[in-house]
Amino acid sequence: MSPKEKAEQLVAKFDGVGLQMRNEAIACALIAVDECLGAVESDWGFMQKRIEFWHEVKTEIENL
């Protein structure tokens, strides 16, 4: 799954109906990604590729 596909999937999980709900879904998805990043950043060498993936997912969410 690409970062863009994952970003869209995460936002869709939080999304309701209407623009306000979409903005809230994006905010919630960003919180979830920040939690993932925080969980893996402690072991930088082993998790570097996963961290880069989640940073790309976050960028894709912000571009929605």
Secondary structure, DSSP 8 states (H G I E B T S, - for coil): --HHHHHHHHHHHH--SSHHHHHHHHHHHHHHHHHHHHHHGGGHHHHHHHHHHHHHHHHHHHT-
